[in-house]
Amino acid sequence: MKFEFQLAGLNLSRPGVRRRRLRLALVSVALVLAGIAYWQYLHYLAHGRISILPHAATAMPGIASIKPALAAAPSAQLPPALNKAANTGVTALWSQMLEAVNISPAIPAPQAIPANPVDAMRIPTVADTIGNVTPKPKLRRPPSTAEQRMQHAAQITLAKILDQASKFPDAYGFGPNDVFSEAKLGSPIPVHTIEEKDRANYQAGQPIKPLLQPENQWVFPVLLGSRICCMVQVKYNGRDYIPGAGVKSLGLAWSKILETWPASKGYHPLLVVNPQVPGYYFTIPELPMPNVTDIDHMFYYQPYVSPAEVILASWR
């Protein structure tokens, strides 16, 4: 074998040495790339994603050693064909590793930049806090007049009736196909009574209407169109208007009373109660005979009115 010595630079120039340097460089590159792939795999297991950071070359000693390894075998000292093959091989190997692990560079999420940087550093003031508070809804003013308070009490009972009617429509005079939200209150009907001294001194044939006194009770028809479904009770206790119950039977009976003695013929029926006796009575002042009749008579096959003296005598 022939050896060539260059004593000036102490450079040993032999074909075998160049090959070993080339192999050493390629093996170093392969080991470094394998180390990067393994590090990325561990990063994926720990964080659920693979990320190539710009400063990874400085953070990992193995990557930093790529340049010295490649510098040990400059391309000028390699044959052109071998130099091209080495560069192509390294590029292909790097591309295959990226595709194998499906690496996608981590792109930081854009952060909102305030229009005015000074606003981002400003401490919120009390005015800002008050401005961000949702204003409370304004409460309705309570009814002031007696009529408004009475109407309000009836509306409370109507709301309860409509809530229950969705489960038990027949209990309040509704049909299965009725639209409950269309129900509304009619005009209040005052309830009257007869004082005990007038009842005790009553004589047969005496008119009833002059003896009637207000009882501080009202009933509101619950209307669905022109049909009365039931009645809503309201009482006044001297201070407040008290919501009562919904009475289906009174609504049905009052519908028959208005049908039998309509206002178009000059009749004006009146409701009457005895505080000591449960139930309702009615009287038709325009009839020739003074009368007071139990409301239940309207459910008979042939309704009729009772003489006033008979009912008032039964109140003793």
C-alpha positions as CSV (number, residue, x, y, z in Angstrom):
1,M,0.0,0.0,0.0
2,K,1.1,3.5,-0.8
3,F,1.0,6.2,1.8
4,E,1.3,9.9,1.1
5,F,2.5,12.2,3.9
6,Q,2.2,15.9,4.0
7,L,4.4,17.0,6.8
8,A,3.6,20.7,6.5
9,G,0.0,20.5,7.8
10,L,0.4,17.1,9.4
11,N,-2.5,16.0,7.2
12,L,-2.8,12.3,6.4
13,S,-4.5,11.9,3.0
14,R,-5.7,8.4,2.4
15,P,-8.8,7.1,0.6
16,G,-9.7,4.8,3.6
17,V,-9.7,7.7,6.0
18,R,-12.1,9.7,3.9
19,R,-14.5,6.8,3.7
20,R,-14.4,6.2,7.5
21,R,-15.1,9.9,8.1
22,L,-18.0,9.8,5.7
23,R,-19.5,6.7,7.3
24,L,-18.9,8.3,10.8
25,A,-20.7,11.5,9.6
26,L,-23.7,9.5,8.2
27,V,-24.0,7.3,11.3
28,S,-23.8,10.4,13.6
29,V,-26.6,12.1,11.6
30,A,-28.8,8.9,11.8
31,L,-28.2,8.6,15.5
32,V,-29.1,12.3,16.1
33,L,-32.3,12.0,14.0
34,A,-33.3,8.8,15.8
35,G,-32.8,10.6,19.1
36,I,-35.0,13.5,17.9
37,A,-37.7,11.0,16.9
38,Y,-37.5,9.3,20.3
39,W,-37.7,12.6,22.1
40,Q,-40.7,13.6,20.1
41,Y,-42.4,10.3,20.9
42,L,-41.8,10.8,24.6
43,H,-43.2,14.4,24.2
44,Y,-46.3,13.0,22.5
45,L,-46.9,10.5,25.3
46,A,-46.5,13.3,28.0
47,H,-48.4,16.1,26.3
48,G,-50.7,14.5,23.7
49,R,-49.1,16.3,20.8
50,I,-45.7,16.5,18.9
51,S,-44.1,19.9,18.6
52,I,-40.8,21.0,16.9
53,L,-39.7,24.1,18.7
54,P,-37.4,26.7,17.0
55,H,-34.9,26.4,19.9
56,A,-34.8,22.6,19.9
57,A,-31.4,22.6,18.3
58,T,-29.9,24.5,21.2
59,A,-31.9,22.7,23.9
60,M,-30.7,19.2,22.8
61,P,-26.9,18.5,22.7
62,G,-27.4,15.9,20.1
63,I,-28.8,18.3,17.6
64,A,-26.1,20.8,18.3
65,S,-23.5,18.2,17.3
66,I,-24.9,17.9,13.7
67,K,-22.9,20.8,12.4
68,P,-19.5,19.7,13.7
69,A,-20.2,16.2,12.4
70,L,-21.0,17.5,9.0
71,A,-18.1,20.0,9.1
72,A,-15.7,17.1,9.7
73,A,-16.5,15.9,6.2
74,P,-16.9,19.0,3.9
75,S,-18.6,18.6,0.7
76,A,-15.6,19.9,-1.2
77,Q,-13.6,16.8,-0.2
78,L,-16.2,14.4,-1.4
79,P,-16.8,13.3,-4.9
80,P,-19.7,15.0,-6.6
81,A,-21.8,11.9,-6.9
82,L,-21.2,10.9,-3.3
83,N,-21.8,14.4,-2.0
84,K,-25.2,14.5,-3.9
85,A,-26.2,11.1,-2.5
86,A,-25.3,12.1,1.0
87,N,-27.4,15.3,0.9
88,T,-30.3,13.5,-0.8
89,G,-30.2,10.7,1.7
90,V,-30.2,13.0,4.8
91,T,-33.1,15.0,3.3
92,A,-35.1,11.9,2.5
93,L,-34.5,10.4,5.9
94,W,-35.7,13.6,7.6
95,S,-38.8,13.8,5.5
96,Q,-39.7,10.1,6.1
97,M,-39.3,10.6,9.9
98,L,-41.6,13.7,9.9
99,E,-44.3,11.8,7.9
100,A,-44.0,8.8,10.1
101,V,-44.7,10.6,13.3
102,N,-47.1,13.1,11.6
103,I,-45.3,16.2,13.1
104,S,-47.1,19.5,12.8
105,P,-45.3,22.6,14.0
106,A,-47.0,24.0,17.1
107,I,-48.6,27.3,16.2
108,P,-49.3,29.5,19.2
109,A,-52.9,30.6,19.5
110,P,-53.3,34.3,18.6
111,Q,-53.9,36.5,21.6
112,A,-56.3,39.4,21.6
113,I,-54.4,42.6,21.6
114,P,-56.4,45.5,23.0
115,A,-56.9,48.5,20.8
116,N,-55.3,50.7,23.4
117,P,-52.5,48.9,25.4
118,V,-53.0,51.4,28.2
119,D,-56.6,50.0,28.8
120,A,-55.2,46.5,29.4
121,M,-53.1,47.8,32.3
122,R,-55.9,50.0,33.8
123,I,-57.5,48.8,37.0
124,P,-61.3,48.5,36.8
125,T,-63.1,51.3,38.6
126,V,-66.3,51.2,40.6
127,A,-68.1,52.9,37.6
128,D,-67.0,50.0,35.4
129,T,-68.2,47.4,37.8
130,I,-71.6,49.2,38.2
131,G,-71.9,49.4,34.4
132,N,-71.4,45.7,34.0
133,V,-74.1,44.7,36.5
134,T,-77.4,43.6,34.8
135,P,-80.2,46.0,35.9
136,K,-82.9,44.4,37.9
137,P,-86.4,44.3,36.3
138,K,-88.7,47.0,37.4
139,L,-91.5,45.9,39.6
140,R,-95.0,46.8,38.7
141,R,-96.6,49.3,40.9
142,P,-99.2,47.7,43.2
143,P,-102.8,48.4,42.3
144,S,-103.9,51.6,44.1
145,T,-107.7,51.9,43.5
146,A,-110.2,49.6,45.0
147,E,-111.3,48.4,41.6
148,Q,-107.7,47.6,40.6
149,R,-107.0,45.7,43.8
150,M,-110.2,43.7,43.4
151,Q,-109.3,42.9,39.8
152,H,-105.8,41.9,40.9
153,A,-107.2,39.4,43.4
154,A,-109.4,37.9,40.7
155,Q,-106.5,37.6,38.4
156,I,-104.6,35.6,41.0
157,T,-107.4,33.0,41.2
158,L,-107.7,32.9,37.4
159,A,-103.9,32.1,37.1
160,K,-104.4,29.2,39.5
161,I,-107.4,28.0,37.6
162,L,-105.7,28.0,34.3
163,D,-102.7,26.1,35.8
164,Q,-105.0,23.4,37.2
165,A,-107.2,23.3,34.1
166,S,-104.3,21.9,32.0
167,K,-104.6,18.8,34.2
168,F,-108.4,18.8,35.2
169,P,-110.2,20.9,32.5
170,D,-113.7,19.6,33.3
171,A,-113.4,20.7,37.0
172,Y,-113.4,24.3,35.8
173,G,-115.9,24.0,33.0
174,F,-113.4,23.7,30.1
175,G,-113.5,21.2,27.3
176,P,-110.7,19.1,26.0
177,N,-110.2,21.2,22.9
178,D,-110.4,24.6,24.7
179,V,-107.4,27.0,24.5
180,F,-107.0,28.0,28.2
181,S,-104.8,31.0,27.4
182,E,-107.8,32.6,25.7
183,A,-109.8,32.6,28.9
184,K,-110.5,36.0,30.4
185,L,-112.4,37.6,33.2
186,G,-115.8,39.2,32.7
187,S,-117.3,42.1,34.7
188,P,-117.6,41.5,38.4
189,I,-121.1,40.5,39.7
190,P,-121.9,41.8,43.2
191,V,-123.3,39.4,45.9
192,H,-126.0,40.6,48.2
193,T,-127.5,39.5,51.5
194,I,-130.6,40.2,53.7
195,E,-130.0,41.3,57.2
196,E,-131.5,39.2,60.0
197,K,-134.0,41.9,61.2
198,D,-135.3,42.3,57.7
199,R,-135.6,38.6,57.2
200,A,-137.4,38.2,60.5
201,N,-139.9,41.0,59.7
202,Y,-140.5,40.0,56.1
203,Q,-144.1,39.8,55.0
204,A,-145.4,37.7,52.0
205,G,-145.6,39.8,48.8
206,Q,-143.0,42.3,50.1
207,P,-140.5,43.3,47.4
208,I,-137.1,41.8,47.9
209,K,-134.8,44.2,46.1
210,P,-135.1,47.0,48.7
211,L,-134.0,44.6,51.4
212,L,-130.8,43.6,49.6
213,Q,-127.5,44.8,51.2
214,P,-123.9,44.4,49.8
215,E,-122.0,41.5,51.3
216,N,-118.5,42.7,50.2
217,Q,-118.3,39.7,47.8
218,W,-118.0,39.5,44.1
219,V,-117.8,36.8,41.5
220,F,-116.1,37.2,38.1
221,P,-117.2,35.1,35.2
222,V,-114.4,33.2,33.5
223,L,-115.2,33.6,29.8
224,L,-114.1,31.6,26.8
225,G,-115.6,33.6,24.0
226,S,-119.1,34.2,25.2
227,R,-119.4,31.0,27.3
228,I,-119.1,31.1,31.1
229,C,-116.8,28.3,32.2
230,C,-116.8,29.0,36.0
231,M,-116.9,31.8,38.5
232,V,-114.0,33.4,40.4
233,Q,-114.7,34.5,44.0
234,V,-113.3,37.6,45.6
235,K,-114.0,38.9,49.2
236,Y,-113.3,42.1,51.0
237,N,-112.4,41.8,54.7
238,G,-112.4,45.5,55.4
239,R,-108.7,45.9,54.5
240,D,-107.7,43.7,51.6
241,Y,-109.4,41.9,48.7
242,I,-109.0,38.2,49.2
243,P,-108.8,35.8,46.2
244,G,-111.3,33.0,46.5
245,A,-111.8,29.8,44.6
246,G,-113.1,28.9,41.1
247,V,-116.7,27.5,41.2
248,K,-117.9,25.6,38.2
249,S,-121.5,25.0,39.4
250,L,-122.1,28.7,39.9
251,G,-120.9,29.4,36.4
252,L,-123.1,26.8,34.8
253,A,-126.2,27.9,36.9
254,W,-125.6,31.6,36.1
255,S,-125.4,30.8,32.4
256,K,-128.8,29.1,32.6
257,I,-130.3,32.0,34.6
258,L,-129.2,34.5,31.9
259,E,-130.5,32.2,29.2
260,T,-133.9,31.8,31.0
261,W,-134.3,35.4,32.0
262,P,-132.2,37.4,29.5
263,A,-131.4,41.1,29.8
264,S,-132.8,41.6,26.3
265,K,-136.2,41.0,27.9
266,G,-135.6,43.4,30.8
267,Y,-134.5,40.9,33.4
268,H,-131.6,41.6,35.8
269,P,-131.0,38.7,38.1
270,L,-129.1,39.3,41.4
271,L,-127.0,36.9,43.5
272,V,-127.9,36.5,47.2
273,V,-126.2,34.6,50.0
274,N,-126.9,33.8,53.6
275,P,-123.7,34.1,55.7
276,Q,-124.9,31.3,57.9
277,V,-125.8,28.9,55.0
278,P,-123.4,27.7,52.4
279,G,-124.2,28.1,48.8
280,Y,-125.7,30.8,46.5
281,Y,-129.3,32.0,45.9
282,F,-130.7,34.3,43.2
283,T,-133.6,36.6,42.8
284,I,-135.3,38.1,39.7
285,P,-136.8,41.4,40.8
286,E,-138.7,41.9,37.6
287,L,-140.9,38.9,38.1
288,P,-144.5,39.5,39.5
289,M,-143.9,37.3,42.5
290,P,-141.1,38.2,45.0
291,N,-138.7,35.3,44.8
292,V,-135.5,34.0,46.3
293,T,-134.3,30.7,44.8
294,D,-131.5,28.2,45.5
295,I,-129.0,28.2,42.7
296,D,-129.2,24.4,42.6
297,H,-132.8,24.6,41.2
298,M,-131.3,25.6,37.8
299,F,-130.0,22.1,37.4
300,Y,-133.5,20.6,37.6
301,Y,-135.2,19.4,34.5
302,Q,-137.7,22.2,34.7
303,P,-136.2,25.1,36.7
304,Y,-138.6,27.3,38.8
305,V,-138.3,30.2,41.3
306,S,-139.3,29.9,44.9
307,P,-141.5,32.4,46.8
308,A,-139.3,34.7,48.9
309,E,-141.2,33.9,52.2
310,V,-140.4,30.2,51.8
311,I,-136.7,30.6,51.5
312,L,-136.4,33.4,54.1
313,A,-138.4,31.3,56.6
314,S,-135.9,28.4,56.1
315,W,-133.0,30.8,57.1
316,R,-134.3,30.9,60.7
